[in-house]
Amino acid sequence: MLFIQILPGQYQPAHNDDVIAEATHIYNRYLDRGTSLSSPIEAGKYIKLKLIAYEYEVFMVLFLDNQHRIISCDELFRGTINAANVYPREVVKAALLHNAAAVILAHNHPSGISVASQADISITEKLKSALDLVDIAVLDHLVCGSDVYSLKEHGYL
């Protein structure tokens, strides 16, 4: 059992959310700005840790430089238990703001189902088209449920 300090010398059992928050904080120190992501599996582990605690859909974007090193990982949209509205214009604005050369799109499925829906495939195509106009590559779109589903690995990119 893990404990957290509440006051000097006083501890209480840690809740799962506390453990996840601390693990995310530690992991983020290792994958800070400048970390290179070499595979969808590595990116999936990073994203899944960030998205696992949410009980509603969250759409995030990993902004990368031309060497595929992390510039930033931003939560851009929040939704409900089964949907999040994603606006291509806002994704393009954020990518330009970060001066990104590439992006990895990601969102969670709170249901735990790790398969892309037709809506996921459709928004990926729209985002790819919008980002292509400003020469920003979409490297992948990861759907995080109980596992991580890569749209690139399944032929959608």
BELDABEL-V367609 format. One record per run of one state. SS is the DSSP state (alpha for helix, beta for strand, coil for the rest). FROM is the first residue (numbers start at 1). LEN is the number of residues. Records with the same first field share a line. If there is no record, write none. Layout:
# BELDABEL-V367609
SS=FROM-LEN / FROM-LEN
This chain:
# BELDABEL-V367609
coil=1-2 / 8-2 / 14-2 / 31-5 / 37-3 / 52-6 / 65-4 / 79-9 / 98-4 / 109-9 / 133-4 / 145-3 / 151-7
beta=3-5 / 10-4 / 36-1 / 58-7 / 69-10 / 102-7 / 137-8 / 148-3
alpha=16-15 / 40-12 / 88-10 / 118-15
